Amino acid sequence: TLGKPNETYQKQKRLRAKQVDESDPSSPYRAIESLEKLHEQPEQGIETLADIPYVCLERYGDKETMGVRDVTNVEEEKQPNGKIFKKFAFGEYRFTTYRQACARIDAIGRGLLALNIKPGDKILIFSETRPEWLLTAFAAFRHSLTVVTLLPTLDDEGVKHGINESGIFTIITSQDLLSKLHKILNDTEKVRHVIYFPARTTSERSKAPKEVKNIEFTSIEKLEEQGKNATIDEQILKKRPKREDIAVIMYTSGSTGPPKGASIRHENVIAAITGQKERVFPIVNIDEDIFLAYLPLGHIFELCCEILVFYAGVKSGYGSPQTLTDQSTMVQKGQKGDLQALRPYIINCVPVSPFELNNEDSSISFDQTILERIQQTVYSKIKQSNFFLRQFFNLAYTIKVKRLEAGLQTPILD
């Protein structure tokens, strides 16, 4: 067993790309599976993002898909600089099934149409990463609506600019972000509906949103109930998007001026997840591996990855940059971070920027990567252990790295 080649390693080391014209040094490289023509669809029958939930419902049914942890306790902790950090305690991850998720997609979609939103209209999703974000996006895609995204960490002027420039009538947000929205709603030109996801804590969920003149506030639960009972014109209900239709208008972080909206077609996202599928599927066990979703869904990388794992039947658990590790800024002492609680096989890693993190998280430098933060957490625990355990860890780590580099498994160390 100790000498058995690591199958995942072998797959990672396989030849992946060749030059289209090997006689031309300037010829581009292309995946060997698609040397003649780039693959544009993950499979026949999936041409737009509206097709994915139908395929998933038929293929996976009662298989588990999206998981979250309930907040069980909240404490406030004063920092040396005087700021107050909220610290959370969590329950275990709870997962919904594909059947339940697709039923919610259907209800949300019908609920949006019941608000007199028509195919071709735009809706804004202004929320932290959570299952409802993706479910709402799928509901919008199904009925040919364009999803506009704004990062929750944008300043008030950036949010107002994005809303007014894109001509938004309907905003989907979270209860935790309503206070931020309330500051600018009176300065928006067309907003008439605000739909909100429930807050993470029981105390916040019980609070009713402040009223704003000419704007109706509706919880996502109420919207779903309205959708289930709504009578919708069959022609509108059956209208589906085309490949060339705009799926998403994704606004930038606004680091160099006002946020700018990038229009992305259905065929663009479908082609992106097709490429990801060809790279990721060979090294993933669909039935056993778990994906941790925590990066902003207002970024195309995270959006494509979450759509891919949903389509692929890979279970995903939701977290946040502030709750990743046991030492993260929003995790109570003695509580598990997302990584320990979920133990994922797949996570996305990107450089951390000030626009992707909670602005209060001053303990993290802006050029620090997620991987460096995880590494620091591990080594901080090792430093607190005794001499023997530190030496044993260093020895085991060295052996594992050498065996992985040689393409060998490490079952005992694992």
Contacts in CASP RR format, 6 or more apart in sequence:
PFRMAT RR
TARGET T0000
AUTHOR 0000-0000-0000
METHOD contacts of the structure
MODEL  1
TLGKPNETYQKQKRLRAKQVDESDPSSPYRAIESLEKLHEQPEQGIETLA
DIPYVCLERYGDKETMGVRDVTNVEEEKQPNGKIFKKFAFGEYRFTTYRQ
ACARIDAIGRGLLALNIKPGDKILIFSETRPEWLLTAFAAFRHSLTVVTL
LPTLDDEGVKHGINESGIFTIITSQDLLSKLHKILNDTEKVRHVIYFPAR
TTSERSKAPKEVKNIEFTSIEKLEEQGKNATIDEQILKKRPKREDIAVIM
YTSGSTGPPKGASIRHENVIAAITGQKERVFPIVNIDEDIFLAYLPLGHI
FELCCEILVFYAGVKSGYGSPQTLTDQSTMVQKGQKGDLQALRPYIINCV
PVSPFELNNEDSSISFDQTILERIQQTVYSKIKQSNFFLRQFFNLAYTIK
VKRLEAGLQTPILD
1 409 0 8 1.000
1 411 0 8 1.000
2 408 0 8 1.000
2 409 0 8 1.000
2 411 0 8 1.000
2 412 0 8 1.000
3 408 0 8 1.000
3 409 0 8 1.000
4 408 0 8 1.000
4 409 0 8 1.000
5 407 0 8 1.000
5 408 0 8 1.000
5 409 0 8 1.000
6 403 0 8 1.000
6 404 0 8 1.000
6 407 0 8 1.000
6 408 0 8 1.000
6 409 0 8 1.000
8 283 0 8 1.000
9 404 0 8 1.000
9 407 0 8 1.000
9 408 0 8 1.000
10 407 0 8 1.000
11 282 0 8 1.000
11 283 0 8 1.000
12 283 0 8 1.000
13 407 0 8 1.000
14 282 0 8 1.000
15 32 0 8 1.000
16 31 0 8 1.000
16 32 0 8 1.000
16 279 0 8 1.000
17 29 0 8 1.000
17 30 0 8 1.000
17 31 0 8 1.000
17 32 0 8 1.000
18 29 0 8 1.000
18 30 0 8 1.000
18 32 0 8 1.000
18 35 0 8 1.000
19 27 0 8 1.000
19 28 0 8 1.000
19 29 0 8 1.000
19 30 0 8 1.000
20 27 0 8 1.000
20 28 0 8 1.000
20 29 0 8 1.000
20 30 0 8 1.000
20 35 0 8 1.000
21 27 0 8 1.000
30 38 0 8 1.000
31 39 0 8 1.000
31 275 0 8 1.000
31 278 0 8 1.000
33 39 0 8 1.000
33 278 0 8 1.000
34 278 0 8 1.000
38 271 0 8 1.000
39 271 0 8 1.000
39 274 0 8 1.000
39 275 0 8 1.000
39 278 0 8 1.000
40 267 0 8 1.000
40 270 0 8 1.000
40 271 0 8 1.000
40 274 0 8 1.000
41 47 0 8 1.000
41 270 0 8 1.000
41 271 0 8 1.000
41 274 0 8 1.000
42 270 0 8 1.000
42 273 0 8 1.000
42 274 0 8 1.000
42 277 0 8 1.000
42 311 0 8 1.000
43 55 0 8 1.000
45 51 0 8 1.000
45 55 0 8 1.000
46 52 0 8 1.000
46 55 0 8 1.000
46 270 0 8 1.000
46 311 0 8 1.000
47 243 0 8 1.000
47 266 0 8 1.000
47 267 0 8 1.000
47 270 0 8 1.000
48 141 0 8 1.000
48 240 0 8 1.000
48 241 0 8 1.000
48 242 0 8 1.000
48 243 0 8 1.000
48 245 0 8 1.000
48 247 0 8 1.000
48 266 0 8 1.000
48 267 0 8 1.000
48 270 0 8 1.000
49 137 0 8 1.000
49 138 0 8 1.000
49 141 0 8 1.000
49 241 0 8 1.000
49 247 0 8 1.000
49 266 0 8 1.000
49 269 0 8 1.000
49 270 0 8 1.000
49 307 0 8 1.000
50 138 0 8 1.000
50 141 0 8 1.000
50 142 0 8 1.000
50 143 0 8 1.000
50 144 0 8 1.000
50 240 0 8 1.000
50 241 0 8 1.000
50 266 0 8 1.000
52 138 0 8 1.000
52 307 0 8 1.000
52 310 0 8 1.000
52 311 0 8 1.000
53 101 0 8 1.000
53 102 0 8 1.000
53 105 0 8 1.000
53 138 0 8 1.000
53 142 0 8 1.000
55 311 0 8 1.000
56 65 0 8 1.000
56 98 0 8 1.000
56 101 0 8 1.000
56 102 0 8 1.000
56 310 0 8 1.000
56 311 0 8 1.000
56 313 0 8 1.000
57 98 0 8 1.000
57 99 0 8 1.000
57 102 0 8 1.000
59 313 0 8 1.000
60 98 0 8 1.000
60 313 0 8 1.000
61 97 0 8 1.000
61 98 0 8 1.000
61 99 0 8 1.000
62 97 0 8 1.000
62 98 0 8 1.000
62 99 0 8 1.000
63 97 0 8 1.000
63 98 0 8 1.000
63 313 0 8 1.000
64 95 0 8 1.000
64 96 0 8 1.000
64 97 0 8 1.000
64 315 0 8 1.000
65 95 0 8 1.000
65 96 0 8 1.000
65 97 0 8 1.000
65 98 0 8 1.000
65 101 0 8 1.000
65 310 0 8 1.000
65 313 0 8 1.000
65 315 0 8 1.000
65 316 0 8 1.000
66 95 0 8 1.000
66 96 0 8 1.000
66 101 0 8 1.000
66 131 0 8 1.000
66 134 0 8 1.000
66 310 0 8 1.000
66 316 0 8 1.000
66 317 0 8 1.000
66 318 0 8 1.000
67 93 0 8 1.000
67 94 0 8 1.000
67 95 0 8 1.000
67 96 0 8 1.000
67 131 0 8 1.000
67 315 0 8 1.000
67 316 0 8 1.000
67 317 0 8 1.000
67 318 0 8 1.000
68 93 0 8 1.000
68 94 0 8 1.000
68 130 0 8 1.000
68 131 0 8 1.000
68 317 0 8 1.000
68 318 0 8 1.000
68 319 0 8 1.000
69 90 0 8 1.000
69 91 0 8 1.000
69 92 0 8 1.000
69 93 0 8 1.000
69 94 0 8 1.000
69 319 0 8 1.000
69 338 0 8 1.000
69 341 0 8 1.000
70 90 0 8 1.000
70 91 0 8 1.000
70 94 0 8 1.000
71 88 0 8 1.000
71 89 0 8 1.000
71 90 0 8 1.000
71 91 0 8 1.000
71 200 0 8 1.000
71 201 0 8 1.000
72 89 0 8 1.000
72 90 0 8 1.000
72 91 0 8 1.000
73 88 0 8 1.000
73 89 0 8 1.000
73 332 0 8 1.000
74 86 0 8 1.000
74 87 0 8 1.000
74 88 0 8 1.000
74 89 0 8 1.000
74 201 0 8 1.000
74 203 0 8 1.000
75 86 0 8 1.000
75 87 0 8 1.000
75 89 0 8 1.000
75 332 0 8 1.000
76 84 0 8 1.000
76 85 0 8 1.000
76 86 0 8 1.000
76 87 0 8 1.000
77 84 0 8 1.000
77 85 0 8 1.000
77 86 0 8 1.000
77 87 0 8 1.000
78 84 0 8 1.000
78 85 0 8 1.000
79 85 0 8 1.000
81 362 0 8 1.000
83 360 0 8 1.000
83 362 0 8 1.000
85 329 0 8 1.000
85 330 0 8 1.000
85 360 0 8 1.000
86 330 0 8 1.000
87 330 0 8 1.000
87 331 0 8 1.000
87 332 0 8 1.000
87 333 0 8 1.000
88 200 0 8 1.000
88 323 0 8 1.000
88 330 0 8 1.000
88 331 0 8 1.000
88 332 0 8 1.000
88 335 0 8 1.000
89 332 0 8 1.000
89 335 0 8 1.000
90 323 0 8 1.000
90 335 0 8 1.000
90 336 0 8 1.000
90 337 0 8 1.000
90 341 0 8 1.000
92 341 0 8 1.000
93 317 0 8 1.000
93 341 0 8 1.000
93 342 0 8 1.000
95 315 0 8 1.000
95 317 0 8 1.000
96 131 0 8 1.000
98 313 0 8 1.000
101 131 0 8 1.000
101 135 0 8 1.000
104 135 0 8 1.000
104 224 0 8 1.000
105 135 0 8 1.000
105 138 0 8 1.000
105 139 0 8 1.000
105 142 0 8 1.000
106 139 0 8 1.000
107 223 0 8 1.000
107 224 0 8 1.000
107 225 0 8 1.000
107 227 0 8 1.000
107 228 0 8 1.000
108 135 0 8 1.000
108 136 0 8 1.000
108 139 0 8 1.000
108 220 0 8 1.000
108 223 0 8 1.000
108 224 0 8 1.000
108 227 0 8 1.000
109 139 0 8 1.000
109 140 0 8 1.000
109 142 0 8 1.000
109 143 0 8 1.000
109 227 0 8 1.000
110 226 0 8 1.000
110 227 0 8 1.000
110 228 0 8 1.000
110 230 0 8 1.000
110 232 0 8 1.000
110 237 0 8 1.000
111 223 0 8 1.000
111 224 0 8 1.000
111 226 0 8 1.000
111 227 0 8 1.000
111 230 0 8 1.000
112 123 0 8 1.000
112 139 0 8 1.000
112 140 0 8 1.000
112 143 0 8 1.000
112 145 0 8 1.000
112 170 0 8 1.000
112 223 0 8 1.000
113 143 0 8 1.000
113 227 0 8 1.000
113 230 0 8 1.000
113 232 0 8 1.000
113 236 0 8 1.000
113 237 0 8 1.000
114 226 0 8 1.000
114 227 0 8 1.000
114 230 0 8 1.000
114 232 0 8 1.000
115 170 0 8 1.000
115 193 0 8 1.000
115 223 0 8 1.000
117 123 0 8 1.000
117 145 0 8 1.000
117 169 0 8 1.000
117 170 0 8 1.000
118 236 0 8 1.000
119 143 0 8 1.000
119 144 0 8 1.000
119 145 0 8 1.000
119 236 0 8 1.000
119 239 0 8 1.000
119 241 0 8 1.000
120 144 0 8 1.000
120 145 0 8 1.000
120 146 0 8 1.000
120 245 0 8 1.000
121 145 0 8 1.000
121 146 0 8 1.000
121 169 0 8 1.000
121 170 0 8 1.000
122 145 0 8 1.000
122 146 0 8 1.000
122 147 0 8 1.000
122 148 0 8 1.000
122 166 0 8 1.000
122 167 0 8 1.000
122 168 0 8 1.000
122 169 0 8 1.000
122 249 0 8 1.000
123 136 0 8 1.000
123 140 0 8 1.000
123 145 0 8 1.000
123 146 0 8 1.000
123 147 0 8 1.000
123 148 0 8 1.000
123 168 0 8 1.000
123 169 0 8 1.000
123 170 0 8 1.000
123 171 0 8 1.000
123 172 0 8 1.000
124 147 0 8 1.000
124 148 0 8 1.000
124 149 0 8 1.000
124 150 0 8 1.000
124 163 0 8 1.000
124 166 0 8 1.000
124 168 0 8 1.000
124 170 0 8 1.000
124 171 0 8 1.000
124 172 0 8 1.000
125 133 0 8 1.000
125 136 0 8 1.000
125 137 0 8 1.000
125 147 0 8 1.000
125 148 0 8 1.000
125 149 0 8 1.000
125 172 0 8 1.000
125 173 0 8 1.000
125 297 0 8 1.000
125 298 0 8 1.000
126 149 0 8 1.000
126 150 0 8 1.000
126 152 0 8 1.000
126 159 0 8 1.000
126 171 0 8 1.000
126 172 0 8 1.000
126 173 0 8 1.000
126 177 0 8 1.000
126 181 0 8 1.000
127 133 0 8 1.000
127 152 0 8 1.000
127 172 0 8 1.000
127 173 0 8 1.000
127 174 0 8 1.000
127 177 0 8 1.000
127 197 0 8 1.000
127 297 0 8 1.000
128 152 0 8 1.000
128 174 0 8 1.000
128 176 0 8 1.000
128 177 0 8 1.000
128 296 0 8 1.000
128 320 0 8 1.000
129 293 0 8 1.000
129 294 0 8 1.000
129 295 0 8 1.000
129 296 0 8 1.000
129 297 0 8 1.000
129 302 0 8 1.000
129 318 0 8 1.000
129 319 0 8 1.000
129 320 0 8 1.000
130 174 0 8 1.000
130 197 0 8 1.000
130 318 0 8 1.000
131 318 0 8 1.000
132 197 0 8 1.000
132 220 0 8 1.000
133 197 0 8 1.000
133 297 0 8 1.000
134 297 0 8 1.000
134 306 0 8 1.000
134 307 0 8 1.000
134 310 0 8 1.000
136 172 0 8 1.000
136 220 0 8 1.000
137 147 0 8 1.000
137 248 0 8 1.000
137 297 0 8 1.000
137 303 0 8 1.000
140 146 0 8 1.000
140 147 0 8 1.000
141 147 0 8 1.000
141 241 0 8 1.000
141 247 0 8 1.000
141 266 0 8 1.000
142 240 0 8 1.000
143 236 0 8 1.000
143 237 0 8 1.000
143 239 0 8 1.000
144 239 0 8 1.000
144 240 0 8 1.000
144 241 0 8 1.000
144 245 0 8 1.000
146 245 0 8 1.000
146 246 0 8 1.000
146 247 0 8 1.000
146 248 0 8 1.000
146 249 0 8 1.000
147 247 0 8 1.000
147 248 0 8 1.000
147 249 0 8 1.000
148 162 0 8 1.000
148 166 0 8 1.000
148 168 0 8 1.000
148 248 0 8 1.000
148 249 0 8 1.000
148 250 0 8 1.000
148 251 0 8 1.000
149 248 0 8 1.000
149 249 0 8 1.000
149 250 0 8 1.000
149 251 0 8 1.000
149 297 0 8 1.000
149 298 0 8 1.000
150 158 0 8 1.000
150 159 0 8 1.000
150 162 0 8 1.000
150 163 0 8 1.000
150 251 0 8 1.000
150 259 0 8 1.000
150 298 0 8 1.000
151 251 0 8 1.000
151 253 0 8 1.000
151 259 0 8 1.000
151 296 0 8 1.000
151 298 0 8 1.000
151 299 0 8 1.000
151 355 0 8 1.000
151 356 0 8 1.000
152 177 0 8 1.000
152 180 0 8 1.000
152 296 0 8 1.000
153 253 0 8 1.000
153 296 0 8 1.000
153 354 0 8 1.000
153 355 0 8 1.000
153 356 0 8 1.000
153 357 0 8 1.000
153 358 0 8 1.000
153 359 0 8 1.000
154 251 0 8 1.000
154 253 0 8 1.000
154 254 0 8 1.000
154 259 0 8 1.000
154 355 0 8 1.000
156 180 0 8 1.000
156 183 0 8 1.000
156 184 0 8 1.000
157 258 0 8 1.000
158 254 0 8 1.000
158 258 0 8 1.000
158 259 0 8 1.000
159 180 0 8 1.000
159 181 0 8 1.000
159 184 0 8 1.000
160 184 0 8 1.000
160 187 0 8 1.000
160 188 0 8 1.000
161 258 0 8 1.000
161 259 0 8 1.000
162 168 0 8 1.000
162 251 0 8 1.000
162 259 0 8 1.000
162 261 0 8 1.000
163 171 0 8 1.000
163 184 0 8 1.000
163 188 0 8 1.000
163 191 0 8 1.000
164 188 0 8 1.000
164 189 0 8 1.000
164 190 0 8 1.000
165 261 0 8 1.000
166 249 0 8 1.000
166 261 0 8 1.000
167 189 0 8 1.000
167 190 0 8 1.000
168 188 0 8 1.000
168 190 0 8 1.000
168 191 0 8 1.000
169 190 0 8 1.000
169 191 0 8 1.000
169 192 0 8 1.000
169 193 0 8 1.000
170 191 0 8 1.000
170 192 0 8 1.000
170 193 0 8 1.000
170 194 0 8 1.000
170 195 0 8 1.000
171 181 0 8 1.000
171 191 0 8 1.000
171 193 0 8 1.000
171 194 0 8 1.000
171 195 0 8 1.000
172 195 0 8 1.000
172 196 0 8 1.000
172 197 0 8 1.000
172 220 0 8 1.000
173 181 0 8 1.000
173 194 0 8 1.000
173 195 0 8 1.000
173 196 0 8 1.000
173 197 0 8 1.000
174 196 0 8 1.000
174 197 0 8 1.000
174 198 0 8 1.000
174 199 0 8 1.000
175 196 0 8 1.000
175 197 0 8 1.000
175 198 0 8 1.000
175 199 0 8 1.000
175 204 0 8 1.000
175 205 0 8 1.000
175 207 0 8 1.000
175 209 0 8 1.000
176 199 0 8 1.000
176 200 0 8 1.000
176 204 0 8 1.000
178 194 0 8 1.000
178 196 0 8 1.000
178 209 0 8 1.000
178 210 0 8 1.000
181 194 0 8 1.000
182 209 0 8 1.000
182 210 0 8 1.000
182 212 0 8 1.000
185 191 0 8 1.000
185 194 0 8 1.000
185 212 0 8 1.000
185 215 0 8 1.000
186 212 0 8 1.000
186 213 0 8 1.000
191 215 0 8 1.000
192 214 0 8 1.000
192 215 0 8 1.000
192 216 0 8 1.000
193 215 0 8 1.000
193 216 0 8 1.000
193 218 0 8 1.000
194 209 0 8 1.000
194 212 0 8 1.000
194 215 0 8 1.000
194 216 0 8 1.000
194 217 0 8 1.000
194 218 0 8 1.000
195 217 0 8 1.000
195 218 0 8 1.000
195 219 0 8 1.000
195 220 0 8 1.000
195 223 0 8 1.000
196 209 0 8 1.000
196 217 0 8 1.000
196 218 0 8 1.000
196 219 0 8 1.000
196 220 0 8 1.000
197 220 0 8 1.000
198 205 0 8 1.000
198 219 0 8 1.000
198 220 0 8 1.000
198 221 0 8 1.000
199 205 0 8 1.000
199 207 0 8 1.000
209 217 0 8 1.000
211 217 0 8 1.000
218 226 0 8 1.000
241 247 0 8 1.000
241 266 0 8 1.000
242 266 0 8 1.000
243 265 0 8 1.000
243 266 0 8 1.000
243 267 0 8 1.000
243 270 0 8 1.000
244 265 0 8 1.000
244 266 0 8 1.000
244 267 0 8 1.000
245 265 0 8 1.000
245 266 0 8 1.000
246 263 0 8 1.000
246 264 0 8 1.000
246 265 0 8 1.000
246 266 0 8 1.000
247 264 0 8 1.000
247 265 0 8 1.000
247 266 0 8 1.000
247 268 0 8 1.000
247 269 0 8 1.000
248 263 0 8 1.000
248 264 0 8 1.000
248 269 0 8 1.000
248 300 0 8 1.000
248 303 0 8 1.000
249 261 0 8 1.000
249 262 0 8 1.000
249 263 0 8 1.000
249 264 0 8 1.000
250 261 0 8 1.000
250 262 0 8 1.000
250 264 0 8 1.000
250 298 0 8 1.000
250 299 0 8 1.000
250 300 0 8 1.000
250 303 0 8 1.000
251 259 0 8 1.000
251 260 0 8 1.000
251 261 0 8 1.000
251 262 0 8 1.000
252 259 0 8 1.000
252 260 0 8 1.000
252 261 0 8 1.000
252 262 0 8 1.000
253 259 0 8 1.000
253 353 0 8 1.000
253 355 0 8 1.000
253 356 0 8 1.000
254 260 0 8 1.000
254 355 0 8 1.000
255 353 0 8 1.000
255 355 0 8 1.000
264 300 0 8 1.000
269 300 0 8 1.000
269 303 0 8 1.000
269 304 0 8 1.000
269 307 0 8 1.000
272 300 0 8 1.000
272 304 0 8 1.000
273 304 0 8 1.000
273 307 0 8 1.000
273 308 0 8 1.000
273 311 0 8 1.000
276 304 0 8 1.000
276 305 0 8 1.000
276 308 0 8 1.000
277 308 0 8 1.000
277 312 0 8 1.000
280 308 0 8 1.000
280 346 0 8 1.000
281 312 0 8 1.000
284 312 0 8 1.000
284 314 0 8 1.000
284 345 0 8 1.000
284 346 0 8 1.000
285 345 0 8 1.000
286 312 0 8 1.000
286 313 0 8 1.000
286 314 0 8 1.000
288 345 0 8 1.000
289 314 0 8 1.000
289 315 0 8 1.000
289 344 0 8 1.000
289 345 0 8 1.000
289 346 0 8 1.000
290 314 0 8 1.000
290 315 0 8 1.000
290 316 0 8 1.000
290 317 0 8 1.000
290 342 0 8 1.000
290 343 0 8 1.000
290 344 0 8 1.000
290 345 0 8 1.000
290 346 0 8 1.000
291 305 0 8 1.000
291 306 0 8 1.000
291 309 0 8 1.000
291 314 0 8 1.000
291 315 0 8 1.000
291 316 0 8 1.000
291 317 0 8 1.000
291 344 0 8 1.000
291 345 0 8 1.000
291 346 0 8 1.000
291 347 0 8 1.000
292 316 0 8 1.000
292 317 0 8 1.000
292 318 0 8 1.000
292 319 0 8 1.000
292 338 0 8 1.000
292 339 0 8 1.000
292 342 0 8 1.000
292 344 0 8 1.000
292 346 0 8 1.000
292 347 0 8 1.000
293 302 0 8 1.000
293 305 0 8 1.000
293 306 0 8 1.000
293 309 0 8 1.000
293 316 0 8 1.000
293 317 0 8 1.000
293 318 0 8 1.000
293 319 0 8 1.000
294 318 0 8 1.000
294 319 0 8 1.000
294 320 0 8 1.000
294 321 0 8 1.000
294 324 0 8 1.000
294 338 0 8 1.000
294 347 0 8 1.000
294 348 0 8 1.000
295 301 0 8 1.000
295 302 0 8 1.000
295 321 0 8 1.000
295 348 0 8 1.000
295 350 0 8 1.000
295 356 0 8 1.000
296 302 0 8 1.000
296 356 0 8 1.000
297 303 0 8 1.000
297 306 0 8 1.000
299 350 0 8 1.000
299 356 0 8 1.000
301 348 0 8 1.000
301 350 0 8 1.000
302 348 0 8 1.000
305 348 0 8 1.000
306 316 0 8 1.000
309 316 0 8 1.000
309 346 0 8 1.000
310 316 0 8 1.000
314 346 0 8 1.000
317 338 0 8 1.000
317 342 0 8 1.000
317 344 0 8 1.000
319 338 0 8 1.000
320 330 0 8 1.000
320 338 0 8 1.000
321 328 0 8 1.000
321 352 0 8 1.000
321 356 0 8 1.000
321 357 0 8 1.000
321 358 0 8 1.000
321 361 0 8 1.000
321 370 0 8 1.000
322 328 0 8 1.000
322 329 0 8 1.000
322 330 0 8 1.000
322 331 0 8 1.000
322 357 0 8 1.000
322 358 0 8 1.000
322 361 0 8 1.000
323 330 0 8 1.000
323 331 0 8 1.000
323 337 0 8 1.000
323 338 0 8 1.000
324 337 0 8 1.000
324 338 0 8 1.000
324 339 0 8 1.000
324 370 0 8 1.000
324 373 0 8 1.000
324 374 0 8 1.000
325 331 0 8 1.000
325 337 0 8 1.000
325 338 0 8 1.000
325 339 0 8 1.000
325 340 0 8 1.000
325 373 0 8 1.000
325 374 0 8 1.000
325 377 0 8 1.000
326 334 0 8 1.000
326 335 0 8 1.000
326 336 0 8 1.000
326 337 0 8 1.000
326 340 0 8 1.000
326 377 0 8 1.000
327 377 0 8 1.000
327 380 0 8 1.000
328 337 0 8 1.000
329 358 0 8 1.000
329 360 0 8 1.000
329 361 0 8 1.000
329 363 0 8 1.000
330 358 0 8 1.000
331 337 0 8 1.000
339 347 0 8 1.000
339 374 0 8 1.000
347 370 0 8 1.000
349 369 0 8 1.000
349 370 0 8 1.000
349 371 0 8 1.000
350 356 0 8 1.000
350 369 0 8 1.000
350 370 0 8 1.000
351 367 0 8 1.000
351 368 0 8 1.000
351 369 0 8 1.000
352 364 0 8 1.000
352 366 0 8 1.000
352 367 0 8 1.000
352 368 0 8 1.000
352 369 0 8 1.000
352 370 0 8 1.000
352 373 0 8 1.000
353 366 0 8 1.000
354 366 0 8 1.000
357 364 0 8 1.000
364 373 0 8 1.000
382 389 0 8 1.000
382 390 0 8 1.000
382 393 0 8 1.000
383 390 0 8 1.000
385 393 0 8 1.000
396 413 0 8 1.000
399 410 0 8 1.000
399 413 0 8 1.000
400 410 0 8 1.000
400 413 0 8 1.000
403 409 0 8 1.000
403 410 0 8 1.000
403 413 0 8 1.000
404 410 0 8 1.000
END
